[in-house]
Amino acid sequence: MIFDIMTLFPESIDLFLSESIIGRARDNNIIEIRTHNIRDFSENKHKKTDDYPYGGGTGMVMTAQPIYDCWKHIKKDLTYSPLTVYMSPQGKVLTQSTAKRLSKEKHIIILCGHYEGVDERVLEEIVDEEISIGDYVLTGGELPAMVLIDCISRMVDGVLPSEDAYQDESHYDGLLEYPQYTRPQVFLSKSVPDVLLSGHHAKIEKWRFEKKVETTRRKRPDLYQKYKNCLEKNELI
């Protein structure tokens, strides 16, 4: 899977996405992550990528030309059209189901905005989908882009040891994950639940599912209600 990231700060993205699981996946050529400095495509003699907004207001707006030319550069030798995503607080909030859908794409271009935003005309021309990582505003789109790539990449074949590694996690099936324990068996007078020491796999699976439901109901009643509604309607989550 290929990610092309259009950004003003490629070094920060490369540094973060070269570590841990994602870094190993890149080293093993399971995923390819390429960063492109939007400033390199500016036709302004000072390599400016922003200007004052028409109509007045505070802050600066990213200009259309460098973004558009960067996007054209990424696509120039392709025989297909990658999905282009703009990281924006106005987009639909990222969910696990969205990440599952995007993990089936073979190539995603991600635009990271900055300043007060991006000239609307280039967004209308190149963007297929706007995604937010939450209902709040950040300085730029770099952090959201890294969150999106990390979330998607975990579900790409070969990045994790097996599908179980992400299918058992919170949100994959609409529920939160069951509690986890490791050595020592007793810590601060609290012992690991007996069922996890029993070696009885069917009982362990039953306990884990019950704990998923209980944890979701207690911590995220909104998710629990959604899960119940889907069960009643016999719908996939």
C-alpha positions in Angstrom: 0.0 0.0 0.0 1.3 3.5 -0.9 0.8 6.7 1.0 1.8 10.0 -0.5 1.7 12.9 1.9 1.6 16.6 0.8 2.9 18.7 3.6 5.0 21.7 4.6 6.8 19.7 7.3 7.9 16.3 5.7 10.7 15.8 8.2 8.3 15.5 11.2 6.2 12.9 9.4 9.2 10.8 8.2 10.7 10.8 11.7 7.5 9.5 13.4 6.6 7.0 10.7 10.0 5.4 10.7 9.6 3.9 14.2 8.1 0.8 15.7 5.6 -1.3 13.7 5.1 1.2 10.9 8.8 1.6 10.5 9.3 -2.1 10.2 6.5 -2.4 7.7 8.3 0.3 5.6 11.6 -1.5 5.9 9.9 -4.7 4.7 8.2 -3.0 1.7 4.8 -3.8 3.0 3.8 -0.2 3.0 5.4 2.7 1.2 5.2 6.2 2.7 6.5 9.2 0.6 6.4 12.8 1.8 6.3 15.8 -0.6 7.2 19.3 0.5 4.5 21.5 -1.0 6.9 24.5 -0.8 9.1 22.8 -3.5 6.3 23.3 -6.0 5.7 27.0 -5.3 6.2 29.3 -8.3 6.7 32.3 -5.9 10.4 33.4 -6.0 10.4 33.2 -2.2 8.7 29.8 -2.2 5.7 31.2 -0.3 2.7 28.9 0.0 0.3 31.2 1.7 -1.4 34.5 1.2 -3.9 36.8 2.8 -7.6 35.7 2.6 -10.0 37.6 0.3 -12.6 39.3 2.4 -10.3 40.0 5.3 -9.8 38.1 8.5 -6.9 37.0 10.6 -4.3 34.5 9.6 -3.1 33.2 6.2 -4.5 30.8 3.7 -2.6 28.1 1.8 -2.5 29.0 -1.9 -3.9 26.6 -4.6 -1.0 26.5 -7.1 1.7 24.7 -5.1 -0.8 22.1 -3.8 -2.2 21.4 -7.2 1.2 21.1 -8.8 2.4 18.8 -6.0 -0.7 16.6 -6.5 -0.2 16.5 -10.3 3.5 15.5 -9.7 2.5 12.6 -7.6 -0.1 11.4 -10.2 1.9 12.1 -13.4 3.1 8.5 -14.2 0.1 6.6 -12.8 -2.4 4.7 -14.8 -5.0 4.9 -12.0 -6.4 7.6 -9.8 -5.4 7.3 -6.1 -7.9 8.4 -3.4 -7.1 11.9 -2.2 -7.9 12.7 1.5 -7.7 16.1 3.1 -7.2 16.2 6.9 -9.7 18.7 8.0 -11.7 19.5 11.2 -14.7 19.8 8.8 -14.4 16.2 7.7 -16.1 13.1 9.0 -14.6 11.9 12.2 -12.3 9.0 11.7 -13.7 5.7 13.0 -12.4 2.1 12.9 -14.9 1.3 10.1 -13.5 4.1 8.0 -10.0 2.8 8.6 -11.1 -0.7 7.6 -12.6 0.7 4.3 -9.5 2.8 3.5 -7.2 -0.2 4.2 -8.6 -1.8 1.0 -7.2 1.1 -1.1 -3.9 0.5 -2.8 -2.8 4.2 -2.9 -3.9 7.2 -0.8 -2.7 10.8 -1.2 -3.1 12.9 1.9 -3.1 16.7 2.0 -2.0 18.3 5.3 -3.4 21.8 5.6 -1.8 24.6 7.7 -2.4 28.2 8.7 -6.1 29.2 8.5 -6.9 26.6 5.8 -6.6 25.9 2.1 -8.0 27.8 -0.9 -11.3 26.1 -1.5 -10.8 25.8 -5.3 -8.0 23.3 -5.0 -10.0 21.3 -2.5 -12.9 21.1 -4.9 -10.5 20.0 -7.7 -8.5 17.3 -6.1 -10.1 16.0 -2.8 -12.2 12.9 -2.7 -12.8 12.8 1.0 -12.2 15.0 4.1 -11.4 13.3 7.4 -11.1 14.7 10.9 -9.5 12.9 13.9 -11.9 14.7 16.3 -14.0 17.7 16.9 -11.2 20.1 17.8 -8.7 22.2 15.8 -4.9 21.6 15.5 -2.2 23.8 14.0 -1.8 21.6 10.9 -2.8 18.4 9.3 0.5 16.5 10.0 -0.5 14.9 13.3 -3.9 13.8 11.9 -2.2 12.4 8.8 0.1 10.3 11.0 -2.8 9.1 13.0 -4.7 8.1 9.9 -1.7 6.2 8.4 -1.0 4.4 11.6 -4.7 3.4 12.0 -5.0 2.1 8.4 -1.6 0.4 8.2 -2.3 -1.9 11.1 -4.9 -3.6 9.0 -2.7 -4.0 5.9 -1.7 -7.7 5.4 1.7 -8.4 6.8 2.0 -5.3 9.0 0.9 -7.2 12.1 1.6 -10.9 12.8 -2.1 -11.9 12.1 -5.6 -10.5 11.7 -6.3 -11.4 15.3 -3.8 -8.7 16.4 -6.2 -6.0 15.3 -9.6 -7.8 15.2 -9.4 -8.3 19.0 -8.8 -4.6 19.7 -11.2 -1.9 20.7 -13.7 -0.7 18.1 -13.1 -3.4 15.5 -16.4 -5.1 16.1 -18.1 -2.1 17.7 -17.1 -3.0 21.3 -14.1 -2.0 23.5 -11.4 -4.5 24.2 -11.5 -6.9 27.2 -9.1 -6.3 30.1 -5.5 -7.6 29.7 -3.2 -9.1 32.3 0.4 -10.3 32.4 3.0 -11.4 35.0 3.2 -11.3 38.0 0.1 -13.3 38.8 -0.5 -11.1 41.9 0.2 -7.3 42.0 -0.8 -5.0 44.8 -2.9 -7.9 46.3 -4.9 -8.1 43.0 -4.8 -11.4 41.3 -5.3 -12.3 37.6 -8.8 -13.7 37.1 -8.9 -17.4 37.6 -10.4 -18.1 34.2 -7.4 -16.8 32.4 -5.2 -19.3 34.3 -7.5 -22.2 33.6 -6.2 -23.1 30.1 -9.9 -23.7 29.1 -10.0 -21.8 25.8 -13.8 -21.8 25.4 -14.3 -20.4 28.9 -11.6 -17.8 28.2 -13.3 -16.7 25.0 -16.7 -16.5 26.7 -15.2 -14.4 29.6 -13.4 -12.1 27.2 -16.6 -11.4 25.2 -18.6 -10.8 28.3 -16.0 -8.4 29.5 -16.0 -6.6 26.2 -19.7 -6.0 26.5 -19.5 -5.0 30.1 -16.6 -2.6 29.5 -18.3 -1.0 26.6 -21.5 -0.5 28.6 -19.6 1.0 31.5 -17.1 3.2 29.6 -18.9 4.1 26.4 -22.7 3.8 26.7 -23.1 5.4 23.3 -21.1 2.6 21.6 -23.0 0.0 23.6 -26.4 1.4 22.5 -25.2 1.4 18.9 -24.0 -2.2 19.3 -27.4 -3.2 20.7 -29.2 -1.5 17.9 -27.2 -3.3 15.3 -27.8 -6.6 16.9 -31.5 -6.0 17.0 -31.6 -5.1 13.4 -29.2 -7.9 12.5 -26.8 -5.4 10.9 -23.0 -5.5 10.6 -21.1 -2.9 12.7 
